[in-house]
Amino acid sequence: MRYRLTIEYDGTPFVGWQRQQAPDSVQQVLEEALAVALRHPVVLFGSGRTDAGVHAWGQVAHFDTDAVLDGERLRESVNALVRPHPIVIRSAEPVPDTFHARTSARQRTYVYVIQNTPHPPALDRDRVWHVRAPLDAAQMQRAGDMLIGKHDFSTFRAAAFQAKSPVKTLDELRVEREGDRILITARARSFMHHQVRNIVGSLVSVGSGRWTIADFEDAFRACDRKRGGETAPARGLYFIGVRY
């Protein structure tokens, strides 16, 4: 049987989603808990890799087992076993063996959260990017609009580029102000490493007035990471969910 998990986690204490030589990846903690619950080793396949410090509300993963499981009991068992790690299984359900958490995905959604106040956050210091300079969300949206569609996103790729091609299709880029916060939503089938964080850093350059929209367009069209803005910190990024 194949089972699908929907997972929420605070990425602050983790080295990221993917199991690494360093301890405390989200994948490692969950695989170890599942191995105890099922009494056999488990390999989890995630829908996307999140970096150290990045959070998730709707990460999806699957695993295979010979056991016939009750999803609710599995969820409760794993949630008990992962404590005190800040990870929660929101749902566990059987799926056809044709389902694959990564390759079956049609869209992935990320939200970046900026706290735009003169004072730093106290409660959410590991969950938002604090930007003191007043930001113009409307200008940020105007700049972001030019990214929608199929483009070469080399300006916003990670310095250690791993994807086969920098050409991606961005389905949605939305900038909204909610009180003292600015939320930036990005939706696409797939993203390059650091792509969302690099886009956000460049949009903040526009919103703060350091760049004009023409500056942003010049940087984007240059297809050169050195022309882009700073990489926004991981702590403000949330993996919201996947559409299959």
C-alpha positions as CSV (number, residue, x, y, z in Angstrom):
1,M,0.0,0.0,0.0
2,R,1.1,3.6,-0.7
3,Y,0.2,6.3,1.8
4,R,0.2,10.0,1.4
5,L,1.1,12.4,4.3
6,T,0.3,16.1,4.5
7,I,2.9,17.7,6.9
8,E,3.2,20.9,8.8
9,Y,6.5,22.0,10.4
10,D,8.5,24.9,11.8
11,G,11.7,24.8,9.9
12,T,13.8,26.8,12.4
13,P,15.7,23.9,14.1
14,F,16.1,21.7,10.9
15,V,18.8,21.5,8.3
16,G,16.0,21.3,5.7
17,W,13.5,18.7,4.5
18,Q,16.0,16.3,2.9
19,R,18.0,13.7,4.9
20,Q,21.7,14.8,5.1
21,Q,24.8,13.7,6.9
22,A,24.0,16.4,9.4
23,P,21.3,15.4,11.9
24,D,17.7,16.7,12.3
25,S,16.3,17.0,8.8
26,V,12.5,16.8,8.7
27,Q,12.7,13.7,6.5
28,Q,15.0,11.9,8.9
29,V,12.8,12.6,12.0
30,L,9.7,11.4,10.2
31,E,11.3,8.3,8.7
32,E,12.6,7.3,12.2
33,A,9.1,7.8,13.7
34,L,7.4,5.9,10.9
35,A,9.9,3.0,11.3
36,V,9.0,2.7,15.0
37,A,5.2,3.0,14.3
38,L,5.3,0.4,11.4
39,R,8.2,-1.8,12.7
40,H,10.1,-1.7,9.5
41,P,12.3,0.9,7.7
42,V,10.5,3.6,5.7
43,V,11.7,5.8,2.9
44,L,9.7,9.0,2.4
45,F,9.4,10.8,-0.9
46,G,8.7,14.5,-0.5
47,S,6.9,16.9,-2.9
48,G,9.7,19.5,-2.6
49,R,12.9,20.2,-0.7
50,T,12.8,23.1,1.7
51,D,16.0,24.7,2.9
52,A,17.2,25.1,6.5
53,G,14.8,27.5,8.3
54,V,12.0,27.3,5.7
55,H,8.6,26.3,7.1
56,A,5.8,24.2,5.7
57,W,2.0,24.2,6.1
58,G,1.3,21.7,3.3
59,Q,4.4,19.6,2.5
60,V,3.3,16.3,1.0
61,A,5.2,13.0,1.1
62,H,4.4,9.3,0.4
63,F,5.8,6.0,1.5
64,D,5.1,2.3,0.8
65,T,4.3,-0.4,3.3
66,D,2.9,-3.9,3.4
67,A,0.8,-3.0,6.4
68,V,-2.8,-2.0,6.0
69,L,-3.1,1.1,8.1
70,D,-5.8,3.3,9.5
71,G,-4.9,6.8,8.5
72,E,-6.1,8.6,11.7
73,R,-4.3,6.1,14.0
74,L,-1.1,6.4,12.0
75,R,-1.3,10.2,12.2
76,E,-1.8,10.2,15.9
77,S,1.0,7.6,16.4
78,V,3.6,9.5,14.4
79,N,2.6,12.9,15.9
80,A,3.3,11.4,19.4
81,L,6.6,9.9,18.3
82,V,8.1,13.0,16.7
83,R,7.6,15.1,19.9
84,P,9.2,17.5,20.8
85,H,10.2,18.3,17.2
86,P,7.9,21.0,15.7
87,I,6.4,18.6,13.1
88,V,2.8,17.6,12.7
89,I,1.2,15.1,10.4
90,R,-2.1,16.8,9.3
91,S,-3.5,13.9,7.4
92,A,-2.5,10.4,6.3
93,E,-4.4,8.5,3.6
94,P,-4.0,5.6,1.2
95,V,-3.4,6.5,-2.4
96,P,-3.0,4.5,-5.7
97,D,0.5,3.3,-6.4
98,T,0.5,5.6,-9.4
99,F,0.7,8.6,-7.1
100,H,4.1,10.1,-6.5
101,A,4.5,13.1,-4.1
102,R,7.0,14.8,-6.4
103,T,6.4,13.7,-10.0
104,S,2.6,13.8,-9.8
105,A,2.6,17.5,-8.7
106,R,1.1,20.0,-11.0
107,Q,1.5,23.2,-9.0
108,R,3.4,24.2,-5.8
109,T,2.6,27.3,-3.8
110,Y,4.9,29.3,-1.6
111,V,4.1,32.3,0.5
112,Y,6.8,34.7,1.8
113,V,6.0,36.8,4.9
114,I,7.6,40.2,5.5
115,Q,7.0,42.2,8.7
116,N,7.2,45.9,7.6
117,T,7.5,47.8,10.9
118,P,10.1,50.1,12.5
119,H,10.4,47.7,15.4
120,P,11.6,44.0,15.1
121,P,9.2,41.1,15.9
122,A,9.4,39.4,19.2
123,L,7.1,36.4,18.9
124,D,7.7,35.8,15.2
125,R,11.3,36.6,14.8
126,D,12.0,33.2,13.3
127,R,8.9,33.2,11.1
128,V,9.1,36.5,9.1
129,W,11.6,38.8,7.5
130,H,11.7,42.1,9.3
131,V,12.1,45.0,6.9
132,R,12.2,48.5,8.5
133,A,12.0,50.6,5.4
134,P,8.4,51.3,4.4
135,L,7.5,49.1,1.4
136,D,5.2,50.0,-1.5
137,A,3.3,46.8,-2.1
138,A,1.6,48.2,-5.3
139,Q,5.0,48.9,-6.8
140,M,6.2,45.5,-5.9
141,Q,3.2,44.0,-7.6
142,R,3.9,46.0,-10.8
143,A,7.4,44.6,-10.9
144,G,6.3,41.1,-10.1
145,D,3.8,41.1,-12.9
146,M,6.5,40.9,-15.5
147,L,7.7,37.6,-14.0
148,I,4.4,35.8,-14.7
149,G,4.7,33.3,-17.6
150,K,7.5,31.3,-19.1
151,H,10.9,33.0,-18.7
152,D,14.6,32.5,-18.1
153,F,14.9,33.1,-14.4
154,S,18.7,33.0,-14.2
155,T,18.7,36.3,-12.3
156,F,16.9,34.6,-9.5
157,R,18.6,31.2,-9.4
158,A,20.9,30.1,-6.6
159,A,24.6,30.7,-7.1
160,A,25.2,26.9,-7.0
161,F,22.8,26.2,-9.9
162,Q,21.5,22.6,-9.9
163,A,18.4,22.7,-12.1
164,K,18.7,21.4,-15.7
165,S,17.3,24.7,-17.1
166,P,16.7,28.2,-15.7
167,V,13.6,28.4,-17.9
168,K,10.5,28.1,-15.6
169,T,6.8,29.1,-15.9
170,L,5.5,31.2,-13.0
171,D,1.7,30.9,-12.9
172,E,1.1,33.5,-10.2
173,L,3.0,36.2,-8.3
174,R,0.8,38.2,-5.9
175,V,1.9,40.9,-3.5
176,E,-0.6,41.9,-0.8
177,R,-0.4,44.1,2.3
178,E,-2.2,42.9,5.4
179,G,-1.7,45.4,8.1
180,D,2.0,45.5,9.0
181,R,2.8,42.5,6.9
182,I,3.4,42.0,3.2
183,L,2.6,38.5,1.8
184,I,4.1,37.4,-1.5
185,T,2.5,34.4,-3.0
186,A,4.3,32.4,-5.8
187,R,2.7,29.5,-7.7
188,A,4.3,27.3,-10.3
189,R,4.8,23.7,-11.2
190,S,8.4,23.8,-10.0
191,F,10.9,26.3,-8.7
192,M,14.7,26.5,-8.7
193,H,16.7,26.5,-5.5
194,H,16.4,29.9,-3.8
195,Q,14.2,31.2,-6.7
196,V,11.4,32.6,-4.5
197,R,13.8,34.1,-2.0
198,N,15.8,35.8,-4.7
199,I,12.6,37.2,-6.3
200,V,11.5,38.5,-2.9
201,G,14.8,40.2,-2.3
202,S,14.6,42.0,-5.6
203,L,11.0,43.0,-5.0
204,V,11.9,44.5,-1.7
205,S,14.5,46.7,-3.5
206,V,11.6,48.0,-5.6
207,G,9.2,48.4,-2.7
208,S,11.8,50.4,-0.6
209,G,12.6,52.7,-3.5
210,R,16.2,51.6,-4.0
211,W,15.2,50.3,-7.4
212,T,12.8,51.6,-10.0
213,I,10.6,49.2,-11.9
214,A,12.9,49.8,-14.9
215,D,15.9,48.7,-12.7
216,F,14.0,45.5,-11.8
217,E,13.3,44.8,-15.4
218,D,16.9,45.4,-16.4
219,A,18.1,43.0,-13.8
220,F,15.6,40.4,-14.8
221,R,16.3,40.6,-18.5
222,A,20.1,40.4,-17.8
223,C,19.7,36.8,-16.8
224,D,22.6,37.2,-14.4
225,R,22.4,36.4,-10.7
226,K,24.9,39.2,-9.9
227,R,22.4,41.7,-11.2
228,G,19.6,40.5,-8.9
229,G,18.8,41.7,-5.4
230,E,19.7,40.0,-2.1
231,T,18.5,36.6,-1.1
232,A,15.6,37.0,1.4
233,P,16.2,35.0,4.6
234,A,14.8,31.5,4.8
235,R,12.7,32.2,7.9
236,G,10.0,34.2,6.0
237,L,9.3,31.4,3.5
238,Y,6.4,28.9,3.8
239,F,5.7,25.9,1.6
240,I,1.9,26.2,1.5
241,G,0.8,23.2,-0.6
242,V,0.7,21.2,-3.7
243,R,-1.9,20.6,-6.4
244,Y,-2.1,17.2,-8.0
